[in-house]
Amino acid sequence: MTDPTPRMSLGVVLRRPETGSFLGLATVFVFFWIFGGANFASPNGAASWLNVAASLGIIAIPIGLLMIAGELDISIGSMVPAGSMTCAILSGHFGLPIAVGIGAALALGAVVGLVNGLLVVKTAVPSFIVTLGTLFAVAGLLLGLAVIITGTTSVKLQAGPEAKFLLGHFIGGVFQVTIFWWIAAAAFWGFVLHYSKYGNWILAMGGDKVSARNAGIPTDRVTILLFMCSGMSAAFVGLSQAILYNSAQVSAGQSYIFNAIISVVVGGVLLTGGYGSIFGIVLGTLTFAIVNQGIYYTGFDANWASLIIGILLLVAVLMNNTFRKAALSYAPRKGART
């Protein structure tokens, strides 16, 4: 008689997209814990990489969903400063209520995402090229309008106590409140991807978009919605930083492009699409943030940080591919008979 009790087999573990990223995170954490000393694991030390991970993670999750669906959005590099400047100009320069600035920033992110999505599905031009165009278009428009309206590329913003409490204050003096927004975003998108039909649609689109469309999945609508969520998430991070630091700048945000992609890939999402998990993306974001900030707690030259990040990316890709191939080739033993 075969044992009907489900077991967590080696094959099941290997098939999880986050398996490789979890091992990578554990290795990186132990490494910096040993060489970084007590300060790395202290509340202040943890805050340094958790704060980075929170802002980056809010953007990385929708980017990861797009990559799972077989698309890519690099216009986030301009949407972060666009969100912060929109909020700062309306609520700082013109003195409108902070709710107006927040709403306008999110609306701008949605509109840019809508344009990206429509161009991708209507023209069949690769999303990398489309979003590369909107990256420069939004950056140029933002710079020109900022100088015309305010006469400068940096705008001050004094938000009210409610906005500060929700989006721009430090908990315990060190932890940014955006950490909780990141956790909420991860929980929401984790449910969508892993426990709803929309998640099945996203995974199917990344596997084979033509077959997904033939199966009745509204691929165009899902693609547009994912781009809109990506634009709004980037704008949200931008406006929250403007509220947190009481100012916005035109130039801030370009680093999020590659940092988000690195976090997603380290988190186990395949560049070819159709494979990945929200938990893996969260782990990948934490891994990147720890490497990015942990170098400053060691005795190593901080100039080597980029080299470590580059090596981490290559190792993560190789590790994830190795785990995936091992999962596909793994053959579990037949259940014992009694």
C-alpha positions as CSV (number, residue, x, y, z in Angstrom):
1,M,0.0,0.0,0.0
2,T,1.4,3.4,-1.0
3,D,1.6,6.0,1.8
4,P,-1.0,8.7,0.8
5,T,0.6,11.3,3.2
6,P,2.1,14.2,1.1
7,R,5.8,14.7,1.7
8,M,8.2,17.5,1.0
9,S,10.5,15.7,-1.4
10,L,13.8,16.9,-2.6
11,G,12.3,17.4,-6.1
12,V,9.6,19.7,-4.7
13,V,12.2,21.8,-2.8
14,L,14.4,22.1,-5.9
15,R,11.5,23.2,-8.1
16,R,10.8,26.2,-5.9
17,P,12.1,29.4,-7.6
18,E,13.3,30.8,-4.3
19,T,15.5,27.8,-3.2
20,G,18.6,29.1,-4.8
21,S,18.0,32.7,-3.7
22,F,17.4,31.5,-0.1
23,L,20.8,29.8,-0.1
24,G,22.4,32.9,-1.6
25,L,20.8,35.1,1.1
26,A,21.9,32.9,3.9
27,T,25.5,32.8,2.5
28,V,25.7,36.5,2.1
29,F,24.2,37.2,5.5
30,V,26.6,34.9,7.3
31,F,29.6,36.4,5.3
32,F,28.8,40.0,6.3
33,W,27.8,38.9,9.8
34,I,31.3,37.4,10.3
35,F,33.3,40.2,8.6
36,G,31.0,43.1,9.5
37,G,31.0,42.5,13.2
38,A,28.2,43.3,15.7
39,N,27.3,46.6,14.0
40,F,26.1,44.8,10.9
41,A,23.4,42.8,12.8
42,S,22.6,45.7,15.2
43,P,19.3,47.6,14.8
44,N,21.1,50.5,13.0
45,G,22.9,48.0,10.8
46,A,19.8,46.1,10.0
47,A,18.0,49.4,9.2
48,S,20.6,50.4,6.7
49,W,19.9,47.4,4.4
50,L,16.2,47.0,5.3
51,N,15.5,50.6,4.3
52,V,17.3,50.0,1.0
53,A,15.5,46.8,0.4
54,A,12.0,48.3,1.1
55,S,12.2,51.1,-1.5
56,L,13.9,48.8,-4.0
57,G,11.5,45.9,-3.2
58,I,8.3,47.9,-3.9
59,I,9.6,48.4,-7.4
60,A,11.2,45.0,-7.9
61,I,8.0,43.1,-7.3
62,P,6.0,44.5,-10.3
63,I,9.2,44.4,-12.4
64,G,9.5,40.7,-11.4
65,L,5.9,40.1,-12.4
66,L,6.6,41.7,-15.8
67,M,9.6,39.5,-16.3
68,I,7.7,36.4,-15.3
69,A,5.1,37.5,-18.0
70,G,8.0,37.9,-20.5
71,E,8.2,41.7,-20.5
72,L,10.5,44.3,-19.0
73,D,10.1,47.9,-17.8
74,I,13.1,50.2,-17.5
75,S,11.2,53.4,-17.5
76,I,11.1,53.1,-13.7
77,G,14.4,55.0,-13.7
78,S,12.5,58.1,-14.7
79,M,9.3,57.4,-12.9
80,V,10.9,57.5,-9.5
81,P,12.0,61.1,-9.8
82,A,8.9,62.0,-11.8
83,G,6.7,60.8,-8.9
84,S,8.8,62.7,-6.4
85,M,8.9,65.9,-8.4
86,T,5.2,65.8,-9.3
87,C,4.3,65.6,-5.6
88,A,6.9,68.2,-4.6
89,I,5.9,70.7,-7.3
90,L,2.1,70.5,-6.7
91,S,2.2,70.3,-2.9
92,G,5.5,72.1,-2.2
93,H,6.0,74.7,-4.9
94,F,2.2,75.5,-5.5
95,G,1.1,74.6,-1.9
96,L,-1.7,72.3,-2.8
97,P,-2.9,69.7,-0.3
98,I,-0.5,66.8,-0.1
99,A,-3.3,64.4,-1.1
100,V,-3.4,66.2,-4.5
101,G,0.3,65.7,-5.0
102,I,0.2,62.1,-4.0
103,G,-2.8,61.4,-6.3
104,A,-1.2,63.2,-9.2
105,A,2.1,61.3,-8.8
106,L,0.3,58.0,-8.8
107,A,-1.9,59.0,-11.7
108,L,1.2,60.0,-13.7
109,G,2.7,56.6,-13.0
110,A,-0.5,54.9,-14.2
111,V,-0.6,57.0,-17.4
112,V,3.0,56.3,-18.3
113,G,2.4,52.6,-17.6
114,L,-0.7,52.7,-19.7
115,V,1.3,54.2,-22.6
116,N,4.0,51.6,-22.2
117,G,1.5,48.8,-22.2
118,L,-0.5,50.0,-25.2
119,L,2.7,50.5,-27.2
120,V,3.9,47.0,-26.4
121,V,0.6,45.2,-27.3
122,K,-0.3,47.4,-30.2
123,T,3.0,47.6,-32.0
124,A,4.6,44.3,-31.0
125,V,7.9,46.3,-30.4
126,P,9.9,44.6,-27.6
127,S,9.1,46.1,-24.2
128,F,12.8,46.9,-23.6
129,I,12.8,49.3,-26.6
130,V,9.4,50.8,-25.8
131,T,10.3,51.5,-22.1
132,L,13.8,52.7,-23.1
133,G,12.0,55.4,-25.2
134,T,9.7,56.4,-22.4
135,L,12.7,56.4,-20.0
136,F,14.3,59.2,-21.9
137,A,11.1,60.9,-22.9
138,V,9.9,61.2,-19.3
139,A,13.3,62.3,-18.1
140,G,13.6,65.0,-20.7
141,L,10.0,66.2,-20.1
142,L,10.6,66.2,-16.3
143,L,13.8,68.2,-16.6
144,G,12.3,70.8,-19.0
145,L,9.0,71.3,-17.0
146,A,10.8,71.5,-13.7
147,V,13.1,74.3,-14.9
148,I,10.2,76.1,-16.5
149,I,7.9,75.9,-13.6
150,T,10.2,76.2,-10.6
151,G,13.5,77.5,-12.1
152,T,15.4,74.7,-10.5
153,T,15.9,70.9,-10.5
154,S,15.4,70.5,-6.8
155,V,12.1,71.3,-5.0
156,K,11.4,71.4,-1.3
157,L,8.4,69.7,0.2
158,Q,6.9,70.0,3.7
159,A,4.2,67.4,4.1
160,G,1.7,67.4,6.9
161,P,1.9,65.0,10.0
162,E,-0.6,62.5,8.5
163,A,1.5,62.1,5.3
164,K,4.7,62.0,7.3
165,F,3.3,59.2,9.5
166,L,2.0,57.1,6.6
167,L,4.8,57.6,4.1
168,G,7.8,59.5,5.5
169,H,8.9,58.9,9.0
170,F,11.5,56.6,10.8
171,I,10.2,54.0,13.2
172,G,12.4,53.9,16.3
173,G,14.5,56.6,14.6
174,V,16.1,54.2,12.1
175,F,13.5,52.1,10.2
176,Q,11.6,53.7,7.4
177,V,7.9,53.2,7.4
178,T,8.1,52.1,3.7
179,I,9.2,48.7,5.1
180,F,5.6,48.0,6.0
181,W,4.4,49.1,2.6
182,W,6.9,46.6,1.1
183,I,5.6,43.8,3.3
184,A,2.0,44.7,2.3
185,A,2.9,44.8,-1.4
186,A,4.7,41.4,-1.1
187,A,1.7,39.9,0.6
188,F,-0.8,41.3,-1.9
189,W,1.2,40.3,-5.0
190,G,2.1,36.9,-3.4
191,F,-1.6,36.2,-3.2
192,V,-2.2,37.4,-6.8
193,L,0.6,35.3,-8.3
194,H,0.3,32.1,-6.3
195,Y,-3.4,31.9,-5.3
196,S,-5.4,33.6,-8.1
197,K,-6.2,33.0,-11.7
198,Y,-4.3,36.1,-12.6
199,G,-1.1,34.5,-11.3
200,N,-1.7,31.5,-13.6
201,W,-2.3,33.9,-16.5
202,I,1.0,35.7,-15.8
203,L,3.0,32.5,-15.6
204,A,1.3,31.1,-18.8
205,M,2.1,34.3,-20.7
206,G,5.8,34.0,-19.8
207,G,5.8,30.4,-20.9
208,D,4.2,31.0,-24.3
209,K,2.2,34.1,-24.9
210,V,0.6,32.8,-28.2
211,S,-0.6,29.7,-26.5
212,A,-1.9,31.7,-23.5
213,R,-3.9,34.0,-25.9
214,N,-5.3,31.0,-27.8
215,A,-6.4,29.5,-24.4
216,G,-8.5,32.5,-23.8
217,I,-6.2,34.5,-21.5
218,P,-6.6,38.3,-22.0
219,T,-2.9,38.7,-22.6
220,D,-3.1,42.3,-23.8
221,R,-5.2,43.5,-20.8
222,V,-2.9,41.7,-18.3
223,T,0.2,43.2,-19.9
224,I,-1.2,46.7,-19.8
225,L,-2.2,46.3,-16.1
226,L,1.2,45.0,-15.2
227,F,2.9,48.0,-16.8
228,M,0.5,50.4,-15.0
229,C,1.3,48.7,-11.7
230,S,5.0,49.1,-12.4
231,G,4.7,52.8,-13.2
232,M,2.6,53.4,-10.1
233,S,5.0,51.5,-7.8
234,A,7.9,53.6,-9.0
235,A,6.0,56.8,-8.6
236,F,5.0,55.7,-5.1
237,V,8.6,55.2,-4.1
238,G,9.5,58.6,-5.5
239,L,6.8,60.5,-3.7
240,S,7.4,58.6,-0.4
241,Q,11.1,59.6,-0.6
242,A,10.1,63.2,-1.3
243,I,7.9,63.2,1.8
244,L,10.6,61.5,3.9
245,Y,13.5,63.8,2.9
246,N,11.4,66.9,2.4
247,S,12.7,67.5,-1.1
248,A,12.7,66.0,-4.6
249,Q,15.4,66.0,-7.3
250,V,15.2,65.4,-11.1
251,S,18.3,63.2,-11.2
252,A,17.4,60.6,-8.6
253,G,16.2,57.2,-9.7
254,Q,18.4,55.8,-12.5
255,S,20.0,53.2,-10.2
256,Y,16.7,51.5,-9.6
257,I,16.7,50.2,-13.2
258,F,19.6,47.7,-12.8
259,N,19.2,47.2,-9.1
260,A,15.6,46.0,-9.5
261,I,16.5,43.7,-12.3
262,I,19.5,42.3,-10.3
263,S,17.2,41.7,-7.3
264,V,14.6,39.9,-9.5
265,V,17.2,37.7,-11.2
266,V,18.9,36.9,-7.9
267,G,15.4,36.0,-6.6
268,G,15.1,33.2,-9.1
269,V,13.1,34.8,-11.9
270,L,14.2,33.6,-15.3
271,L,15.1,36.2,-17.9
272,T,13.1,34.1,-20.4
273,G,9.9,34.4,-18.3
274,G,7.4,31.9,-17.1
275,Y,9.2,31.1,-13.8
276,G,9.5,32.9,-10.5
277,S,7.9,33.7,-7.1
278,I,7.2,36.7,-5.0
279,F,9.0,35.2,-2.0
280,G,12.1,34.7,-4.2
281,I,12.0,38.3,-5.4
282,V,11.8,39.4,-1.7
283,L,14.8,37.2,-0.9
284,G,16.7,38.5,-3.9
285,T,16.0,42.1,-2.9
286,L,17.3,41.5,0.6
287,T,20.4,39.8,-0.8
288,F,21.2,42.8,-3.0
289,A,20.5,45.2,-0.2
290,I,22.8,43.3,2.2
291,V,25.6,43.2,-0.3
292,N,25.1,46.9,-1.2
293,Q,25.2,48.1,2.4
294,G,27.1,45.3,4.2
295,I,30.4,46.2,2.5
296,Y,30.5,49.4,4.6
297,Y,30.5,47.3,7.9
298,T,33.6,45.4,6.9
299,G,37.2,46.4,6.6
300,F,37.1,46.0,2.8
301,D,37.4,48.8,0.4
302,A,33.9,50.0,-0.5
303,N,35.1,50.5,-4.1
304,W,34.8,46.7,-4.5
305,A,31.1,46.8,-3.9
306,S,30.2,46.8,-7.6
307,L,32.5,43.9,-8.2
308,I,30.8,41.9,-5.5
309,I,27.4,42.7,-6.8
310,G,28.4,41.7,-10.3
311,I,29.8,38.4,-9.1
312,L,26.7,37.9,-7.1
313,L,24.5,38.3,-10.1
314,L,26.5,35.8,-12.2
315,V,26.6,33.2,-9.3
316,A,22.8,33.7,-8.7
317,V,22.0,33.1,-12.4
318,L,24.2,30.0,-12.5
319,M,22.8,28.7,-9.2
320,N,19.2,29.2,-10.2
321,N,19.7,27.5,-13.5
322,T,21.4,24.6,-11.7
323,F,18.6,24.2,-9.3
324,R,16.0,24.4,-12.0
325,K,17.8,21.7,-14.2
326,A,18.2,19.5,-11.1
327,A,14.5,19.9,-10.4
328,L,13.5,18.9,-13.9
329,S,15.8,15.9,-13.9
330,Y,15.0,14.7,-10.4
331,A,13.1,11.5,-10.3
332,P,11.6,10.6,-6.8
333,R,11.7,7.1,-5.6
334,K,8.5,5.2,-5.7
335,G,6.6,5.0,-2.4
336,A,7.3,2.0,-0.2
337,R,4.7,-0.7,0.0
338,T,3.6,-2.3,3.2
